[in-house]
């Protein structure tokens, strides 16, 4: 069996997740990988056959700008990218919220499966804000449509939702508490972070930013370049984690039993939904990071961390799902 695996290249979370999913797919089929968009900093360890422009979300001052995203949509290049791939040689398309492979499969009648956090929002049982954004809901639904889906979320809110996929490097980590705080807030400027966290003198802060070329310190704050090894090491030994309300980093912090604060990116609907889900679990949510947040952060530093055990037989679940979709006698799928 031959699979085309499409990965969304906006941010590092999708690439990180693929490090776990790709070896599973590779056990049972020949796999070609396509990555669209290029604003990620992690270097994939797996071979990439296709690199395409795809569709990236436009960000203005740390906020997702949906209208600017539509305005900057290069539909002509998008269609050229779809037509440049021989979809007829693939038995199945697996998409991690990647639009070229999803829409290509739809155009050429290839069976398709989405494995992503965004797919969890196909179920209305997934937590959402009190005021639902219908425009954002439509984008999530039609950005990368597939025949079937496996949604990933903090809890199994419905049958087609699985627990987070925790990568092996995190599964094998031995945790300690060396009193530093690990921070991943890529849209906050350095001056704001220094102004806030320099006021908390009894902790050191490891700030990971994509634009850091060389590590440097300012007061009790160490600015570090992003690498999986450095970030995992900091995560394993930290006292707590402060990050945006994405999916992978909060999942890893919960799995490791680390204190967690999330700051959802404003007008990023997916993160607003995640913040609601995390708040229900008991996680501290800060809507806007500023000096007014200091009392809440100091209180959080003394709180008991929340640990979640994400027990998941994801590989078996994935194999069963694909087996139902593709009837092939010359593959190892059972």
SVG drawing of the C-alpha trace seen along z (x, -y; Angstrom):
<svg xmlns="http://www.w3.org/2000/svg" viewBox="-22 -46 47 56">
<polyline fill="none" stroke="black" stroke-width="0.4" points="0.0,0.0 1.2,-3.5 0.3,-6.5 0.7,-10.2 1.1,-11.9 0.5,-15.7 1.9,-17.8 0.9,-21.4 4.1,-23.4 2.6,-26.3 4.5,-26.2 6.4,-23.3 3.5,-21.2 2.6,-19.3 6.2,-18.5 6.7,-17.2 3.6,-15.0 4.7,-13.6 7.9,-12.2 5.6,-9.7 3.0,-9.1 5.4,-8.6 7.2,-5.5 3.8,-4.0 2.6,-4.5 6.0,-3.3 5.5,0.1 2.5,0.9 3.0,-1.0 5.3,-2.9 4.9,-6.6 5.7,-9.8 5.6,-13.0 4.4,-16.5 5.0,-19.6 3.2,-22.8 4.0,-26.2 7.4,-26.9 7.2,-28.8 8.5,-26.0 11.9,-25.9 12.2,-22.1 14.2,-20.1 12.3,-16.9 14.2,-13.6 12.1,-11.9 12.5,-12.2 10.3,-14.9 9.4,-14.3 7.3,-17.4 7.7,-20.9 4.9,-23.2 3.8,-26.8 0.4,-25.7 -1.7,-28.0 -0.3,-29.8 -2.3,-31.7 -1.4,-35.4 -0.5,-36.7 -0.7,-40.4 0.8,-41.4 0.5,-37.8 -3.1,-37.6 -4.5,-35.3 -5.9,-37.6 -8.5,-35.5 -9.3,-38.2 -5.7,-38.8 -5.2,-35.1 -8.0,-35.0 -6.6,-38.1 -3.1,-36.6 -4.4,-33.3 -2.5,-32.3 -5.2,-30.1 -3.4,-29.8 -0.2,-28.3 -2.4,-26.2 -4.1,-24.6 -0.8,-24.2 0.6,-22.4 -2.4,-20.0 -2.0,-19.2 1.8,-18.6 1.2,-15.5 0.3,-12.1 -2.5,-11.3 -3.5,-8.2 -0.4,-6.3 -1.6,-6.5 -4.1,-4.3 -4.7,-6.6 -4.0,-10.2 -3.3,-11.0 -3.5,-14.7 -2.4,-16.6 -4.6,-19.6 -2.7,-20.0 -4.9,-21.4 -3.0,-20.3 -3.2,-16.6 -6.8,-16.9 -8.2,-18.8 -6.1,-16.7 -7.6,-13.5 -11.1,-15.0 -10.4,-16.1 -9.0,-12.7 -11.3,-10.5 -8.6,-9.1 -9.7,-7.9 -8.4,-10.3 -8.0,-10.4 -7.2,-13.4 -5.2,-13.0 -5.0,-16.3 -6.1,-18.3 -8.3,-20.4 -10.2,-17.3 -11.5,-17.0 -13.7,-20.1 -15.7,-17.9 -17.4,-16.9 -19.6,-19.5 -18.7,-17.7 -15.2,-19.3 -15.2,-22.3 -15.8,-25.8 -16.1,-29.3 -19.5,-30.6 -19.6,-32.6 -18.9,-30.3 -17.2,-31.9 -19.0,-30.5 -16.4,-31.9 -13.6,-30.1 -15.7,-26.9 -16.1,-26.9 -12.4,-27.4 -11.5,-24.5 -14.1,-22.3 -13.2,-23.1 -9.5,-24.0 -8.4,-20.4 -11.5,-18.2 -11.2,-14.4 -13.4,-11.3 -12.6,-10.2 -10.8,-11.7 -9.1,-11.0 -9.2,-14.0 -6.7,-14.5 -7.6,-16.3 -6.9,-16.6 -9.8,-14.2 -11.8,-11.7 -14.8,-13.8 -16.3,-11.5 -15.6,-8.2 -13.5,-9.7 -11.3,-11.5 -8.1,-10.1 -5.8,-11.3 -2.7,-13.4 0.1,-11.6 3.1,-12.0 6.4,-11.7 9.0,-9.1 11.5,-11.7 8.9,-13.0 7.7,-9.5 11.2,-8.6 12.0,-11.8 12.9,-11.7 11.5,-14.7 13.1,-17.0 12.3,-20.4 15.3,-22.8 13.0,-25.8 13.3,-27.4 10.2,-28.3 10.0,-27.1 8.4,-29.7 7.3,-29.4 5.4,-32.5 6.8,-33.2 4.5,-36.2 5.5,-38.2 8.3,-40.6 11.5,-40.2 11.0,-43.6 7.6,-42.6 8.8,-39.3 11.8,-41.0 9.5,-43.6 7.2,-41.0 9.4,-38.1 12.3,-40.1 10.0,-41.1 9.9,-37.5 13.3,-37.2 13.2,-33.7 13.0,-31.9 15.0,-31.7 13.1,-31.8 14.1,-29.8 12.5,-31.7 12.5,-29.8 12.0,-32.0 12.3,-31.1 14.3,-34.3 17.1,-33.6 20.4,-32.9 22.7,-32.9 21.7,-32.3 21.8,-35.4 20.7,-36.4 19.0,-39.5 18.7,-39.6 17.1,-36.3 15.9,-35.5 17.7,-33.2 16.7,-33.5 17.3,-30.2 17.0,-29.1 14.4,-26.4 15.6,-22.8 13.8,-19.7 16.6,-18.5 17.1,-21.8 13.3,-22.4 12.7,-18.8 15.6,-19.1 14.2,-22.4 10.7,-21.0 11.8,-17.9 13.5,-19.9 11.3,-23.0 9.1,-24.1 6.4,-25.2 5.5,-26.0 4.0,-29.2 3.0,-28.9 0.2,-29.7 -2.9,-27.6 -1.8,-25.4 -2.0,-21.6 1.4,-19.8 3.2,-21.8 0.3,-21.9 -0.2,-18.1 3.4,-17.4 3.3,-19.6 0.2,-17.8 1.7,-14.4 4.9,-15.3 2.9,-16.7 4.2,-20.3 2.5,-23.5 1.0,-25.1 -0.2,-28.6 -1.6,-29.1 -2.0,-32.5 -4.2,-32.0 -3.3,-33.9 -6.0,-36.5 -8.5,-35.8 -7.0,-32.4 -10.2,-30.4 -8.6,-27.0 -6.5,-28.4 -9.6,-30.0 -11.3,-26.6 -8.2,-24.9 -8.2,-27.5 -11.8,-26.6 -10.9,-22.9 -7.8,-23.5 -9.6,-25.7 -12.2,-23.0 -9.3,-20.6 -8.0,-23.2 -5.3,-25.0 -4.6,-28.7 -5.5,-30.8 -4.3,-34.4 -6.0,-36.3 -3.3,-38.9 0.2,-38.8 1.1,-42.1 2.2,-43.4 -1.3,-42.8 -0.6,-39.1 2.1,-39.1 -0.1,-38.3 -1.7,-35.5 1.6,-34.1 3.0,-34.3 -0.1,-32.5 0.3,-29.8 4.0,-29.2 2.7,-27.8 -0.1,-25.7 0.0,-21.9 0.6,-20.8 -1.9,-18.7 -0.7,-15.5 -2.7,-13.6 -2.0,-10.0 -2.8,-9.8 -3.2,-6.1 -3.7,-5.5 -3.4,-2.5 -3.1,-5.0 -1.3,-2.7 -3.9,0.1 -6.7,-2.5 -5.0,-4.0 -4.4,-0.6 -8.1,0.4 -9.2,-2.9 -7.1,-2.5 -8.0,1.2 -11.7,0.3 -10.9,-2.4 -8.5,-0.5 -8.9,3.2 -5.4,4.3 -4.1,7.8 -0.5,6.9 0.0,4.9 0.6,5.7 -2.6,4.1 -4.8,6.3"/>
</svg>
